[in-house]
Amino acid sequence: MRHKTASHLRAWRIPQQAVEDITLAVSELVTNAVIHGEGAVCVVVRLVDHEVRVEVTDNSPQPARVTGAGPDDMSGRGMFLVAVFARCIEVSKDGYTTTAIFSLTGGRR
């Protein structure tokens, strides 16, 4: 998933640092969906105006959320990392889809 995402972003001529940030975030979103979701995972990456929108859908109605991990915890940092790089994170009302929006005009959170 990381290679395919990076390839699409490069084809859209996204700056390299943004490619790295978004690719890491996609990896974390997909990992979260695989670990906490049920069954298939669908990933859609779109370039809309000056933003990259990443939508990850799984079969679990439990919404993704940013949590804090302790220094000795082995997990729990994925959504925090997404929040660092994304302009915003949206969760669908039904909880199945998490969308991270990345600004290409320098506007991180």
DSSP file (Angstrom, degrees, kcal/mol; ACC not computed):
  #  RESIDUE AA STRUCTURE BP1 BP2  ACC     N-H-->O    O-->H-N    N-H-->O    O-->H-N    TCO  KAPPA ALPHA  PHI   PSI    X-CA   Y-CA   Z-CA
    1    1 A M     >        0   0    0      0, 0.0     4,-2.5     0, 0.0     5,-0.2   0.000 360.0 360.0 360.0 -38.7    0.0    0.0    0.0
    2    2 A R  H  >  +     0   0    0      1,-0.2     4,-2.7     2,-0.2     5,-0.2   0.930 360.0  46.3 -61.8 -45.3    2.9    2.4    0.8
    3    3 A H  H  > S+     0   0    0      2,-0.2     4,-2.4     1,-0.2    -1,-0.2   0.909 113.6  48.1 -66.1 -42.2    4.5    1.9   -2.6
    4    4 A K  H  > S+     0   0    0      2,-0.2     4,-2.2     1,-0.2    -1,-0.2   0.921 113.5  47.7 -64.8 -43.8    1.3    2.3   -4.5
    5    5 A T  H  X S+     0   0    0     -4,-2.5     4,-2.6     2,-0.2     5,-0.2   0.949 113.1  47.6 -61.3 -49.7    0.3    5.5   -2.6
    6    6 A A  H  X S+     0   0    0     -4,-2.7     4,-2.5    -5,-0.2     5,-0.2   0.890 110.2  53.6 -60.2 -39.8    3.8    7.0   -3.0
    7    7 A S  H  X S+     0   0    0     -4,-2.4     4,-2.1    -5,-0.2    -1,-0.2   0.923 110.6  45.8 -61.8 -45.6    3.7    6.2   -6.8
    8    8 A H  H  X S+     0   0    0     -4,-2.2     4,-1.5     2,-0.2    -2,-0.2   0.921 112.7  50.4 -63.6 -44.1    0.3    7.9   -7.2
    9    9 A L  H  <>S+     0   0    0     -4,-2.6     5,-2.3     1,-0.2    -2,-0.2   0.902 111.1  48.3 -62.8 -41.0    1.4   11.0   -5.2
   10   10 A R  H ><5S+     0   0    0     -4,-2.5     3,-1.8     1,-0.2    -1,-0.2   0.891 107.3  55.9 -66.0 -38.5    4.6   11.3   -7.2
   11   11 A A  H 3<5S+     0   0    0     -4,-2.1    -1,-0.2     1,-0.3    -2,-0.2   0.826 106.2  51.4 -62.3 -30.4    2.6   11.0  -10.5
   12   12 A W  T 3<5S-     0   0    0     -4,-1.5    -1,-0.3    -5,-0.1    -2,-0.2   0.386 118.6-117.7 -84.6   3.4    0.6   14.0   -9.3
   13   13 A R  T < 5 +     0   0    0     -3,-1.8    -3,-0.2     1,-0.2    -2,-0.1   0.858  50.7 171.1  61.6  39.6    3.9   15.8   -8.7
   14   14 A I      < -     0   0    0     -5,-2.3    -1,-0.2     1,-0.1     5,-0.1  -0.606  44.5 -94.8 -75.1 138.2    3.3   16.1   -4.9
   15   15 A P     >  -     0   0    0      0, 0.0     4,-2.3     0, 0.0     3,-0.4  -0.222  34.2-116.3 -55.8 145.1    6.4   17.5   -3.1
   16   16 A Q  H  > S+     0   0    0      1,-0.2     4,-2.4     2,-0.2     5,-0.2   0.852 112.7  52.7 -56.4 -42.0    8.6   14.7   -1.7
   17   17 A Q  H  > S+     0   0    0      1,-0.2     4,-2.4     2,-0.2    -1,-0.2   0.912 111.1  47.7 -62.9 -40.0    8.2   15.7    2.0
   18   18 A A  H  > S+     0   0    0     -3,-0.4     4,-3.0     2,-0.2     5,-0.3   0.885 108.7  55.2 -66.2 -37.9    4.4   15.6    1.5
   19   19 A V  H  X S+     0   0    0     -4,-2.3     4,-2.5     1,-0.2     5,-0.2   0.939 110.7  45.5 -57.8 -47.0    4.7   12.2   -0.2
   20   20 A E  H  X S+     0   0    0     -4,-2.4     4,-2.1     2,-0.2    -2,-0.2   0.921 115.1  46.6 -64.2 -44.4    6.6   10.8    2.8
   21   21 A D  H  X S+     0   0    0     -4,-2.4     4,-2.2     2,-0.2    -2,-0.2   0.939 116.3  43.6 -63.3 -48.0    4.2   12.3    5.3
   22   22 A I  H  X S+     0   0    0     -4,-3.0     4,-2.8     2,-0.2     5,-0.2   0.893 112.1  53.2 -67.6 -40.1    1.0   11.2    3.5
   23   23 A T  H  X S+     0   0    0     -4,-2.5     4,-2.2    -5,-0.3    -1,-0.2   0.911 109.9  48.2 -62.4 -42.4    2.4    7.7    2.8
   24   24 A L  H  X S+     0   0    0     -4,-2.1     4,-2.2    -5,-0.2    -1,-0.2   0.928 112.1  49.6 -61.5 -44.6    3.2    7.2    6.5
   25   25 A A  H  X S+     0   0    0     -4,-2.2     4,-2.7     2,-0.2    -2,-0.2   0.904 109.3  51.2 -63.0 -41.5   -0.3    8.4    7.4
   26   26 A V  H  X S+     0   0    0     -4,-2.8     4,-2.8     1,-0.2     5,-0.3   0.927 109.2  51.5 -60.5 -44.2   -1.9    6.0    4.9
   27   27 A S  H  X S+     0   0    0     -4,-2.2     4,-2.5     1,-0.2    -2,-0.2   0.912 111.8  46.5 -58.6 -43.5    0.1    3.1    6.3
   28   28 A E  H  X S+     0   0    0     -4,-2.2     4,-2.4     2,-0.2    -2,-0.2   0.900 112.5  49.6 -67.4 -41.1   -1.0    4.0    9.8
   29   29 A L  H  X S+     0   0    0     -4,-2.7     4,-2.1     2,-0.2    -2,-0.2   0.918 113.8  45.6 -63.5 -43.6   -4.7    4.4    8.8
   30   30 A V  H  X S+     0   0    0     -4,-2.8     4,-2.7     2,-0.2     5,-0.2   0.919 112.2  51.0 -67.2 -42.9   -4.6    1.0    7.0
   31   31 A T  H  X S+     0   0    0     -4,-2.5     4,-2.7    -5,-0.3     5,-0.3   0.921 110.1  50.6 -58.9 -43.7   -2.9   -0.7    9.9
   32   32 A N  H  X S+     0   0    0     -4,-2.4     4,-2.8     1,-0.2     5,-0.4   0.911 111.5  48.0 -59.8 -43.4   -5.5    0.7   12.2
   33   33 A A  H  X S+     0   0    0     -4,-2.1     4,-1.9     2,-0.2    -2,-0.2   0.890 113.0  47.8 -66.1 -40.0   -8.3   -0.6    9.9
   34   34 A V  H  < S+     0   0    0     -4,-2.7    -2,-0.2     2,-0.2    -1,-0.2   0.920 118.5  39.9 -67.2 -43.6   -6.7   -4.1    9.7
   35   35 A I  H  < S+     0   0    0     -4,-2.7    -2,-0.2    -5,-0.2    -3,-0.2   0.917 131.4  24.1 -73.0 -43.7   -6.1   -4.4   13.4
   36   36 A H  H  < S+     0   0    0     -4,-2.8    -3,-0.2    -5,-0.3    -2,-0.2   0.634 111.4  75.0-102.0 -15.9   -9.4   -2.9   14.7
   37   37 A G  S  < S-     0   0    0     -4,-1.9     2,-0.4    -5,-0.4     4,-0.1  -0.164  76.2-118.7 -87.1-175.0  -11.7   -3.4   11.7
   38   38 A E        -     0   0    0      2,-0.2    21,-0.6    -2,-0.0     2,-0.2  -0.979  64.7 -31.7-130.5 118.8  -13.4   -6.5   10.5
   39   39 A G  S    S+     0   0    0     -2,-0.4    -2,-0.1    -5,-0.2    21,-0.1  -0.502 106.7  23.8  83.3-143.2  -12.8   -8.0    7.1
   40   40 A A        -     0   0    0     -2,-0.2     2,-0.4    18,-0.1    19,-0.4  -0.168  59.7-151.7 -67.2 152.3  -11.9   -6.1    3.9
   41   41 A V        -     0   0    0     17,-0.1     2,-0.4    -4,-0.1    17,-0.2  -0.990   5.1-159.2-124.4 133.9  -10.3   -2.6    3.9
   42   42 A C  E     -A   57   0A   0     15,-2.7    15,-2.8    -2,-0.4     2,-0.4  -0.952   6.2-168.2-115.4 132.2  -10.9   -0.1    1.1
   43   43 A V  E     -A   56   0A   0     -2,-0.4     2,-0.4    13,-0.2    13,-0.2  -0.979   5.3-177.9-122.9 129.9   -8.5    2.8    0.5
   44   44 A V  E     -A   55   0A   0     11,-2.5    11,-3.1    -2,-0.4     2,-0.5  -0.996   3.9-170.7-127.0 127.1   -9.2    5.8   -1.7
   45   45 A V  E     +A   54   0A   0     -2,-0.4     2,-0.4     9,-0.2     9,-0.2  -0.979  13.1 178.0-119.1 124.5   -6.6    8.5   -2.3
   46   46 A R  E     -A   53   0A   0      7,-2.7     7,-2.9    -2,-0.5     2,-0.6  -0.957  28.1-141.4-129.9 144.3   -7.8   11.6   -4.2
   47   47 A L  E     +A   52   0A   0     -2,-0.4     2,-0.5     5,-0.2     5,-0.2  -0.931  27.8 176.1-100.3 116.1   -6.2   14.9   -5.2
   48   48 A V  E >   -A   51   0A   0      3,-2.9     3,-1.7    -2,-0.6     2,-0.2  -0.966  58.8 -54.7-127.0 113.2   -8.8   17.6   -4.8
   49   49 A D  T 3  S-     0   0    0     -2,-0.5     0, 0.0     1,-0.3     0, 0.0  -0.389 122.4 -18.7  54.2-119.0   -7.7   21.2   -5.5
   50   50 A H  T 3  S+     0   0    0     -2,-0.2    54,-3.0    -3,-0.1     2,-0.3  -0.092 124.7  81.9-108.7  34.0   -4.6   21.7   -3.2
   51   51 A E  E <   -AB  48 103A   0     -3,-1.7    -3,-2.9    52,-0.2     2,-0.5  -0.980  65.4-140.8-137.4 149.1   -5.4   18.8   -0.9
   52   52 A V  E     -AB  47 102A   0     50,-2.5    50,-2.9    -2,-0.3     2,-0.5  -0.957  20.9-159.3-105.9 125.9   -4.9   15.1   -0.8
   53   53 A R  E     -AB  46 101A   0     -7,-2.9    -7,-2.7    -2,-0.5     2,-0.5  -0.925   4.8-167.5-108.2 125.3   -7.9   13.2    0.7
   54   54 A V  E     -AB  45 100A   0     46,-2.7    46,-2.6    -2,-0.5     2,-0.5  -0.962   3.6-171.4-114.7 119.9   -7.3    9.7    2.0
   55   55 A E  E     -AB  44  99A   0    -11,-3.1   -11,-2.5    -2,-0.5     2,-0.5  -0.953   2.7-174.8-114.1 125.9  -10.4    7.6    2.8
   56   56 A V  E     -AB  43  98A   0     42,-2.7    42,-2.7    -2,-0.5     2,-0.4  -0.982   5.3-173.9-122.1 122.8  -10.1    4.3    4.6
   57   57 A T  E     +AB  42  97A   0    -15,-2.8   -15,-2.7    -2,-0.5     2,-0.2  -0.945   7.9 167.6-118.9 135.5  -13.2    2.2    5.1
   58   58 A D        -     0   0    0     38,-2.0   -17,-0.1    -2,-0.4   -19,-0.1  -0.736  46.8-101.1-131.3-175.4  -13.4   -1.0    7.1
   59   59 A N  S    S+     0   0    0    -21,-0.6    37,-0.1   -19,-0.4   -18,-0.1   0.145  87.8  97.5 -97.7  19.2  -16.3   -3.2    8.3
   60   60 A S        -     0   0    0     36,-0.2    -2,-0.2     2,-0.1   -23,-0.1  -0.924  60.2-153.7-110.9 130.7  -16.3   -2.0   11.9
   61   61 A P        +     0   0    0      0, 0.0    -1,-0.1     0, 0.0    35,-0.1   0.506  66.9 109.2 -77.8  -1.5  -18.6    0.7   13.1
   62   62 A Q  S    S-     0   0    0    -26,-0.2    -2,-0.1    34,-0.1     2,-0.1  -0.647  72.7-129.7 -74.5 117.3  -16.1    1.7   15.9
   63   63 A P        -     0   0    0      0, 0.0     2,-0.2     0, 0.0    33,-0.1  -0.365  16.7-112.0 -70.8 145.9  -14.7    5.0   14.8
   64   64 A A        -     0   0    0     31,-0.2     2,-0.3    -2,-0.1    33,-0.0  -0.494  43.1-178.1 -68.3 144.4  -11.0    5.6   14.6
   65   65 A R        -     0   0    0     -2,-0.2     2,-0.5    26,-0.0    14,-0.2  -0.997  31.7-108.3-147.8 152.0   -9.8    8.1   17.3
   66   66 A V        +     0   0    0     -2,-0.3     2,-0.3    13,-0.2    11,-0.1  -0.663  43.5 175.4 -79.4 126.2   -6.6    9.7   18.4
   67   67 A T        -     0   0    0     -2,-0.5     2,-0.4     9,-0.3    13,-0.2  -0.879  30.2-112.9-127.1 162.2   -5.4    8.3   21.7
   68   68 A G        -     0   0    0     -2,-0.3     2,-0.4    12,-0.0     9,-0.1  -0.805  25.4-154.8 -96.1 135.8   -2.3    8.9   23.7
   69   69 A A        -     0   0    0     -2,-0.4     7,-0.1     4,-0.1     8,-0.0  -0.873  17.7-121.0-107.8 142.8    0.2    6.1   24.2
   70   70 A G    >   -     0   0    0     -2,-0.4     3,-1.3     5,-0.2     5,-0.1  -0.332  32.5-102.5 -74.4 163.7    2.6    5.9   27.1
   71   71 A P  T 3  S+     0   0    0      0, 0.0    -1,-0.1     0, 0.0    -2,-0.0   0.754 122.8  42.8 -61.1 -25.1    6.3    5.9   26.6
   72   72 A D  T 3  S+     0   0    0      2,-0.0     2,-0.1     0, 0.0    -2,-0.0   0.458  87.3 115.1-100.4  -2.0    6.5    2.1   27.1
   73   73 A D    <   -     0   0    0     -3,-1.3    -4,-0.1     1,-0.1     3,-0.0  -0.442  56.9-150.3 -70.4 141.0    3.4    1.2   25.1
   74   74 A M  S    S+     0   0    0     -2,-0.1     2,-0.3     2,-0.0    -1,-0.1   0.579  77.8  15.6 -86.6 -11.3    4.1   -0.9   22.0
   75   75 A S  S    S+     0   0    0      1,-0.1    -5,-0.2    -5,-0.1    -2,-0.0  -0.871  77.1  87.6-147.6 179.0    1.1    0.5   20.1
   76   76 A G        +     0   0    0     -2,-0.3    -9,-0.3    -7,-0.1     4,-0.2   0.564  67.1  95.2 102.8  10.6   -1.4    3.4   20.1
   77   77 A R     >  +     0   0    0     -9,-0.1     4,-2.4     2,-0.1     5,-0.2   0.527  55.1  90.9-108.2  -8.3    0.5    6.1   18.2
   78   78 A G  H  > S+     0   0    0      1,-0.2     4,-2.1     2,-0.2     5,-0.1   0.926  91.3  39.5 -58.6 -54.1   -0.9    5.5   14.7
   79   79 A M  H  > S+     0   0    0    -14,-0.2     4,-2.4     1,-0.2    -1,-0.2   0.820 112.5  58.6 -68.9 -29.2   -3.8    8.0   14.7
   80   80 A F  H  > S+     0   0    0    -13,-0.2     4,-1.6     2,-0.2    -1,-0.2   0.929 106.9  47.9 -61.6 -44.4   -1.6   10.5   16.7
   81   81 A L  H  X S+     0   0    0     -4,-2.4     4,-1.6     2,-0.2    -2,-0.2   0.909 110.0  51.7 -63.1 -42.1    0.9   10.4   13.7
   82   82 A V  H  X S+     0   0    0     -4,-2.1     4,-2.8     1,-0.2    -1,-0.2   0.930 108.7  51.7 -58.6 -44.5   -1.9   10.9   11.2
   83   83 A A  H  < S+     0   0    0     -4,-2.4    26,-0.3     1,-0.2    -1,-0.2   0.816 105.2  56.5 -63.2 -31.3   -3.2   13.9   13.3
   84   84 A V  H  < S+     0   0    0     -4,-1.6    25,-0.4     1,-0.2    -1,-0.2   0.907 118.1  31.6 -65.6 -41.7    0.3   15.4   13.2
   85   85 A F  H  < S+     0   0    0     -4,-1.6    -2,-0.2    -3,-0.2    -1,-0.2   0.789 105.4  80.9 -90.1 -29.9    0.5   15.4    9.4
   86   86 A A     <  -     0   0    0     -4,-2.8    23,-0.7    -5,-0.2    16,-0.3  -0.466  69.2-140.1 -82.9 148.5   -3.1   15.9    8.4
   87   87 A R  S    S-     0   0    0     14,-3.2     2,-0.3     1,-0.3    15,-0.2   0.880  88.3 -15.2 -67.6 -38.9   -4.9   19.2    8.3
   88   88 A C  E     -C  101   0A   0     13,-1.3    13,-2.7    -6,-0.1     2,-0.4  -0.985  58.0-138.5-159.1 161.1   -7.9   17.4    9.7
   89   89 A I  E     -C  100   0A   0     -2,-0.3     2,-0.4    11,-0.2    11,-0.2  -0.994  20.5-170.0-124.2 129.9   -9.4   13.9   10.3
   90   90 A E  E     -C   99   0A   0      9,-3.4     9,-3.4    -2,-0.4     2,-0.4  -0.939   7.5-158.8-120.4 143.8  -13.0   13.2    9.7
   91   91 A V  E     -C   98   0A   0     -2,-0.4     7,-0.2     7,-0.2     5,-0.1  -0.985  27.0-115.4-120.7 131.8  -15.0   10.1   10.7
   92   92 A S    >   -     0   0    0      5,-2.9     3,-1.6    -2,-0.4     0, 0.0  -0.198  28.5-110.4 -61.3 156.3  -18.2    9.2    8.9
   93   93 A K  T 3  S+     0   0    0      1,-0.3    -1,-0.1     2,-0.1    -2,-0.0   0.838 120.5  51.2 -58.0 -34.1  -21.4    9.2   11.0
   94   94 A D  T 3  S-     0   0    0      1,-0.1    -1,-0.3   -32,-0.0    -2,-0.1   0.574 109.2-126.0 -82.3  -7.3  -21.7    5.4   10.7
   95   95 A G  S <  S+     0   0    0     -3,-1.6   -31,-0.2     2,-0.2   -35,-0.1   0.390  82.3 106.3  84.7  -4.1  -18.0    5.1   11.9
   96   96 A Y  S    S+     0   0    0      1,-0.1   -38,-2.0   -33,-0.1     2,-0.5   0.780  70.8  53.6 -81.9 -26.8  -16.9    2.9    9.0
   97   97 A T  E     -B   57   0A   0    -40,-0.2    -5,-2.9   -36,-0.1     2,-0.5  -0.931  58.2-168.0-119.6 130.1  -14.9    5.5    7.1
   98   98 A T  E     -BC  56  91A   0    -42,-2.7   -42,-2.7    -2,-0.5     2,-0.5  -0.962  10.4-165.3-111.0 129.0  -12.0    7.7    8.3
   99   99 A T  E     -BC  55  90A   0     -9,-3.4    -9,-3.4    -2,-0.5     2,-0.5  -0.965   4.6-167.2-117.9 127.6  -10.9   10.5    6.1
  100  100 A A  E     -BC  54  89A   0    -46,-2.6   -46,-2.7    -2,-0.5     2,-0.5  -0.953   9.0-155.8-111.5 132.4   -7.6   12.3    6.5
  101  101 A I  E     -BC  53  88A   0    -13,-2.7   -14,-3.2    -2,-0.5   -13,-1.3  -0.936   5.3-164.6-114.8 126.6   -7.1   15.6    4.6
  102  102 A F  E     -B   52   0A   0    -50,-2.9   -50,-2.5    -2,-0.5     2,-0.3  -0.941  12.9-140.0-115.3 122.6   -3.6   16.8    3.8
  103  103 A S  E     -B   51   0A   0     -2,-0.5     3,-0.4     4,-0.4   -52,-0.2  -0.604   8.0-163.8 -80.7 137.5   -3.0   20.4    2.7
  104  104 A L  S    S+     0   0    0    -54,-3.0   -53,-0.1    -2,-0.3    -1,-0.1   0.256  80.8  73.4-101.6  10.8   -0.5   20.9    0.0
  105  105 A T  S    S-     0   0    0    -55,-0.3    -1,-0.2     2,-0.1     3,-0.1   0.068 121.5 -89.2-111.7  23.2   -0.2   24.7    0.7
  106  106 A G  S    S+     0   0    0     -3,-0.4     2,-1.2     1,-0.1    -2,-0.1   0.561  83.8 135.1  87.8   8.8    1.8   24.3    3.9
  107  107 A G        +     0   0    0      2,-0.1    -4,-0.4     0, 0.0    -1,-0.1  -0.611  21.4 162.1 -98.9  78.7   -1.2   24.1    6.3
  108  108 A R              0   0    0     -2,-1.2   -21,-0.2     1,-0.1   -23,-0.1  -0.430 360.0 360.0 -79.9 167.4   -0.5   21.3    8.8
  109  109 A R              0   0    0    -23,-0.7    -1,-0.1   -25,-0.4   -24,-0.1   0.495 360.0 360.0 -54.4 360.0   -2.5   21.2   12.0
